[in-house]
């Protein structure tokens, strides 16, 4: 990809991702799946890696999420919520498990999976051996 093409695609991706952020976070009306969104971000990150001088402060790669809906209450979790980091298969889940075990210094972790519309959330409880 030539630099001019990269610049044009990067600007298009920024606009498209911003649009989907607004649909998801502000209007609670997503038009694409999480996987499709992740693919847009993956493409944006690849261009920024190939052309680092095109990286700007307004890039979606430089921020997290968007403005939450006003109807959501703020909540502080007693334990940190840990991310699967865009897991799409069993290898990703195994990698997540190894990372969590390493971070927490234990192999004694129980997982409970709960399906939600639009997203799958993975909740787990760590129990140490007595």
Backbone bond lengths (Angstrom), bond angles and torsions (degrees), N, CA, C in turn:
res aa  C-N    CA-C-N  psi(-1)  N-CA   C-N-CA  omega(-1)  CA-C   N-CA-C  phi
1 X - - - 1.447 - - 1.524 108.65 -
2 X 1.299 115.11 130.65 1.464 121.15 177.78 1.528 109.42 -75.21
3 X 1.331 116.14 158.35 1.465 120.13 -177.02 1.531 112.36 -60.47
4 X 1.323 117.70 -40.86 1.470 120.29 179.74 1.525 110.64 -62.59
5 X 1.342 116.55 -42.74 1.466 120.85 177.49 1.528 110.08 -62.76
6 X 1.329 116.05 -41.59 1.463 120.98 179.84 1.521 110.51 -62.36
7 X 1.320 117.06 -42.87 1.459 122.04 -179.83 1.535 110.40 -62.65
8 X 1.318 116.34 -45.14 1.464 120.81 -179.61 1.531 111.32 -66.04
9 X 1.325 116.15 -43.74 1.470 119.54 179.82 1.522 110.84 -65.83
10 X 1.333 116.60 -39.75 1.457 121.41 179.04 1.526 110.89 -60.37
11 X 1.320 117.38 -44.76 1.472 121.19 178.56 1.521 110.84 -64.05
12 X 1.329 116.87 -40.31 1.468 120.55 178.49 1.529 110.51 -64.85
13 X 1.330 116.80 -42.15 1.459 120.93 178.95 1.527 111.32 -64.35
14 X 1.324 117.10 -42.07 1.475 120.65 178.62 1.518 110.49 -57.80
15 X 1.337 116.66 -45.45 1.462 120.98 -179.56 1.530 110.87 -66.28
16 X 1.325 115.94 -43.40 1.463 119.84 -178.49 1.531 110.87 -65.65
17 X 1.315 117.39 -43.18 1.461 121.17 179.62 1.528 110.08 -66.34
18 X 1.325 118.16 -41.51 1.472 121.40 177.81 1.534 110.01 -60.54
19 X 1.314 116.67 -40.50 1.467 120.99 178.31 1.526 110.36 -62.01
20 X 1.327 116.46 -46.53 1.461 120.19 -179.63 1.533 111.49 -69.13
21 X 1.324 117.84 -32.76 1.467 120.21 174.39 1.526 110.11 -60.57
22 X 1.325 116.06 -45.85 1.471 120.17 179.94 1.527 110.84 -63.04
23 X 1.320 116.76 -45.29 1.461 119.97 178.44 1.527 111.67 -59.27
24 X 1.306 117.16 -40.70 1.463 122.30 -175.42 1.521 111.83 -78.77
25 X 1.345 116.23 -54.10 1.459 120.43 -171.68 1.525 114.27 -83.58
26 X 1.301 118.21 -35.38 1.465 120.68 -173.97 1.529 111.71 -97.08
27 X 1.325 116.81 -46.55 1.457 120.83 -175.32 1.529 113.38 -93.73
28 X 1.332 117.43 -9.78 1.467 122.18 -178.40 1.527 110.45 52.25
29 X 1.340 114.82 45.60 1.459 121.00 -175.98 1.532 110.35 -145.18
30 X 1.336 117.62 63.78 1.468 119.38 -177.49 1.516 112.74 -64.56
31 X 1.324 115.42 145.53 1.465 121.41 178.67 1.528 112.85 -106.01
32 X 1.319 116.82 -15.43 1.466 120.02 -179.92 1.527 108.76 -128.26
33 X 1.315 115.44 161.70 1.468 120.76 179.36 1.525 110.20 -75.32
34 X 1.324 115.49 163.72 1.461 120.20 175.66 1.526 110.46 -59.05
35 X 1.323 116.06 -39.04 1.467 120.19 179.14 1.530 111.03 -61.04
36 X 1.340 117.27 -45.49 1.466 120.61 179.49 1.532 110.80 -62.73
37 X 1.328 116.05 -40.17 1.462 120.70 177.75 1.535 109.64 -62.39
38 X 1.319 115.97 -45.56 1.465 120.55 179.52 1.525 111.64 -60.61
39 X 1.321 117.08 -34.82 1.466 120.37 178.13 1.527 111.17 -67.25
40 X 1.327 117.30 -37.61 1.470 120.52 175.49 1.529 109.88 -62.88
41 X 1.344 116.25 -45.61 1.469 120.32 179.22 1.532 111.02 -63.69
42 X 1.321 116.08 -39.46 1.465 120.51 179.34 1.529 110.66 -61.73
43 X 1.324 116.39 -41.98 1.465 120.49 178.09 1.527 110.59 -64.86
44 X 1.337 116.57 -43.80 1.463 121.14 178.46 1.538 110.60 -59.76
45 X 1.321 116.45 -46.49 1.471 120.76 179.77 1.525 112.00 -62.57
46 X 1.323 116.96 -38.15 1.470 120.94 178.92 1.526 110.87 -64.24
47 X 1.322 116.59 -41.24 1.473 119.65 178.24 1.519 110.16 -66.64
48 X 1.330 117.02 -43.62 1.468 120.31 179.06 1.530 111.80 -63.37
49 X 1.314 116.51 -33.30 1.472 119.82 177.67 1.533 110.66 -71.33
50 X 1.313 116.09 -39.77 1.468 120.67 -179.55 1.529 111.98 -73.30
51 X 1.335 116.43 -29.67 1.473 122.42 -178.92 1.529 109.07 -131.05
52 X 1.334 117.98 69.84 1.472 120.87 -174.34 1.530 114.32 -58.24
53 X 1.310 117.91 -26.42 1.462 120.63 179.43 1.534 111.78 -71.27
54 X 1.340 117.78 -10.74 1.461 121.58 176.99 1.534 112.28 -89.99
55 X 1.320 117.23 -7.63 1.464 122.01 178.61 1.522 109.70 -67.77
56 X 1.333 116.39 127.88 1.463 121.37 -179.96 1.525 110.15 -125.73
57 X 1.317 116.25 162.52 1.465 122.19 -177.82 1.529 112.11 -63.79
58 X 1.330 118.00 -24.70 1.468 120.37 -179.33 1.532 113.18 -87.03
59 X 1.318 116.97 5.88 1.458 120.35 -179.92 1.527 110.49 -69.17
60 X 1.343 116.76 141.00 1.465 119.99 175.24 1.534 112.74 -58.68
61 X 1.320 117.10 -21.76 1.467 119.91 178.52 1.530 111.64 -72.45
62 X 1.324 117.10 -11.81 1.462 121.37 -176.57 1.523 112.77 -102.37
63 X 1.318 117.33 8.74 1.463 120.36 178.15 1.525 109.80 -145.97
64 X 1.327 115.53 167.20 1.455 121.51 -179.69 1.518 109.06 -116.42
65 X 1.323 116.48 125.46 1.455 121.77 172.49 1.504 115.12 58.86
66 X 1.292 114.70 -152.86 1.446 121.98 -178.70 1.507 110.05 -144.50
67 X 1.306 116.15 -167.62 1.464 121.87 179.26 1.526 108.81 -73.35
68 X 1.355 118.58 123.22 1.466 119.48 -179.67 1.523 111.44 -71.97
69 X 1.314 115.13 158.05 1.453 120.23 176.93 1.526 110.01 -61.66
70 X 1.315 116.23 144.28 1.469 121.51 -178.46 1.527 111.92 -63.76
71 X 1.338 117.48 -26.73 1.458 120.25 -177.35 1.534 113.57 -72.84
72 X 1.340 117.39 -12.37 1.454 119.83 178.92 1.522 110.54 -82.15
73 X 1.320 115.89 131.48 1.454 120.74 176.20 1.523 108.98 -83.40
74 X 1.317 115.67 149.50 1.460 120.78 175.66 1.523 108.66 -74.78
75 X 1.323 115.88 141.48 1.461 120.38 -178.51 1.519 109.01 -142.59
76 X 1.319 116.24 131.56 1.460 120.98 176.62 1.523 108.21 -102.33
77 X 1.313 116.82 121.13 1.465 121.79 -179.55 1.519 110.17 -79.59
78 X 1.320 115.73 139.83 1.463 121.13 178.10 1.525 110.51 -65.17
79 X 1.312 116.01 -38.88 1.465 122.29 177.35 1.521 108.13 -117.45
80 X 1.329 117.25 149.80 1.468 118.92 -178.63 1.528 111.46 -65.43
81 X 1.323 115.80 145.69 1.459 120.88 172.85 1.522 107.79 -87.64
82 X 1.309 116.47 128.07 1.457 121.14 -175.46 1.516 109.34 -106.45
83 X 1.292 116.67 139.47 1.455 121.91 -172.60 1.525 112.74 -94.90
84 X 1.340 114.61 143.71 1.459 120.76 173.20 1.525 111.48 -74.74
85 X 1.320 117.38 -13.59 1.468 122.09 179.54 1.524 111.36 59.31
86 X 1.327 116.94 52.87 1.458 122.59 176.47 1.526 113.05 62.13
87 X 1.304 116.11 58.09 1.456 121.35 178.61 1.519 110.34 -81.00
88 X 1.338 116.29 129.65 1.463 121.13 -178.97 1.521 113.22 -123.98
89 X 1.313 117.95 0.53 1.455 119.32 -179.26 1.513 111.54 -162.49
90 X 1.339 115.85 179.84 1.460 120.59 -176.08 1.532 112.66 -64.09
91 X 1.324 117.36 -34.44 1.466 118.99 178.33 1.525 110.57 -63.13
92 X 1.337 116.34 -39.65 1.463 120.52 177.68 1.523 111.20 -64.29
93 X 1.336 116.76 -38.86 1.468 120.47 178.59 1.530 111.16 -66.77
94 X 1.328 116.23 -40.70 1.478 119.38 177.66 1.528 110.83 -62.97
95 X 1.328 116.20 -41.33 1.461 121.41 178.14 1.536 110.66 -62.63
96 X 1.328 116.38 -42.08 1.457 121.68 177.19 1.531 109.98 -60.40
97 X 1.331 116.19 -47.72 1.468 120.54 -179.51 1.531 111.17 -59.48
98 X 1.316 116.94 -44.94 1.468 120.33 179.13 1.520 111.28 -62.50
99 X 1.340 116.93 -40.63 1.465 121.09 179.85 1.530 110.57 -64.93
100 X 1.329 116.86 -43.75 1.460 120.99 -179.47 1.522 110.41 -65.76
101 X 1.322 117.26 -45.46 1.474 120.70 178.25 1.527 110.48 -57.94
102 X 1.316 115.84 -43.81 1.460 120.51 179.54 1.527 111.15 -64.84
103 X 1.336 116.72 -46.79 1.464 121.11 -178.85 1.519 112.37 -63.16
104 X 1.342 116.57 -38.30 1.456 120.80 -176.38 1.527 113.21 -92.50
105 X 1.321 116.79 -10.95 1.460 120.75 178.68 1.516 113.70 69.19
106 X 1.321 117.00 32.35 1.466 120.44 178.64 1.518 109.69 -151.26
107 X 1.335 115.73 156.29 1.462 121.68 174.55 1.526 109.83 -105.47
108 X 1.331 116.88 -3.11 1.466 121.85 -174.59 1.526 110.22 -92.13
109 X 1.313 115.40 81.17 1.456 121.47 -178.97 1.522 108.50 -127.93
110 X 1.316 115.86 132.64 1.455 120.94 174.73 1.521 107.98 -108.57
111 X 1.330 116.39 140.05 1.458 121.55 -179.87 1.524 109.72 -114.99
112 X 1.308 115.71 143.34 1.459 122.43 170.53 1.520 105.85 -126.74
113 X 1.322 116.88 127.33 1.460 121.01 -178.04 1.519 108.30 -108.33
114 X 1.308 115.08 134.35 1.458 121.53 -178.20 1.519 107.84 -129.65
115 X 1.319 117.48 122.09 1.457 120.94 -179.75 1.519 110.20 -81.60
116 X 1.305 116.34 133.26 1.464 123.08 176.10 1.523 107.27 -123.30
117 X 1.326 117.15 152.95 1.458 118.86 176.42 1.519 108.75 -65.59
118 X 1.300 117.53 138.54 1.462 126.78 -179.95 1.528 113.24 76.25
119 X 1.317 119.03 -30.82 1.458 119.83 -178.96 1.520 109.32 -141.89
120 X 1.294 116.33 155.20 1.455 121.43 171.30 1.515 107.10 -109.50
121 X 1.302 115.96 128.46 1.456 120.51 179.50 1.509 108.53 -106.13
122 X 1.300 116.54 141.67 1.450 121.71 178.00 1.508 107.31 -115.55
123 X 1.316 116.75 115.08 1.454 121.37 177.56 1.526 106.28 -105.76
124 X 1.306 117.03 142.63 1.446 117.80 175.44 1.515 109.94 -140.75
125 X 1.323 114.04 154.87 1.449 121.06 176.55 1.507 107.20 -120.27
126 X 1.307 116.50 128.99 1.464 119.94 176.88 1.515 107.57 -92.76
127 X 1.289 115.87 127.10 1.461 121.30 175.35 1.518 107.32 -122.84
128 X 1.295 116.41 122.81 1.459 120.02 178.49 1.519 109.30 -85.70
129 X 1.307 115.87 149.66 1.454 120.34 179.08 1.519 109.11 -68.15
130 X 1.324 116.30 137.25 1.472 120.80 -179.14 1.507 110.88 -85.11
